[in-house]
C-alpha cells in the first residue's frame, strides 16, 4: 500500500519490470483519504505505461480473473489488468471473480447489473467491489470517432447506477464500497470522463472511488 511519504513528490512514478504507474500528488492524496474514510467519493486519475504493450506480468489473483470464465462480457483483459493494478496499489489478499459473486435474487432479474470482481484488501476485513468499463470512441470503416461527452455521460451514469444496485444485493462478499475503474485511450478522453464524473449527482456517486486510467495496451480496448 502507498504511504504518506509518497506525497512528498509532486509526481510519483512507480516502476515495475513490466509497467510504470504515473500519479499526481492530488490523486495519491485523495486515494489515501478515501481509504481512511469510507464515506468519501473521489475521482482519481493515473497513466499506466506498459513497457511491452502486449505483455503484463499478471499475478496469481489477476490471472484468476483472466482465465476464469466471466458472465459473457467482452472485456476479460481490461478486468484482469484492473485487478492487477488495484492489487499493486492497495494490496489484495482474496479475490472473487465475476461468476463467483452471488446475489440475492428476490428483486433481481437476469438483466440486473453485476460487479466485475470483488476482493478483500490486505489491510481491511471488509469487501471491495470493482466495476470495470471502457470509455472510448469507435472505429468506422474509414475513421476513428472520438469519445464524446454524451457517450461518456451515458457510460458513467449507467455504471454508477449499477454499482448502487449490485452493492445492495450482493450476497457472499459485503461491499463496504466499490471502485468504478474506467479505462481510456488517452489524456483527451480522460479529461472528458473526469469532467462528466465531476457533474454526477452526489447521491449517484455515493461513496464510490472513481479511477480513470489511460493505458497503452491495445488489447484492453479490443477484448
Helices and strands as residue ranges (DSSP letters): G 4-8, E 11-15, E 19-24, H 25-36, E 42-50, H 60-67, H 76-90, E 92-97, E 117-121, E 127-134, E 138-139, E 144-145, H 149-169, E 175-184, H 187-198, H 202-205, E 209-215, G 218-221
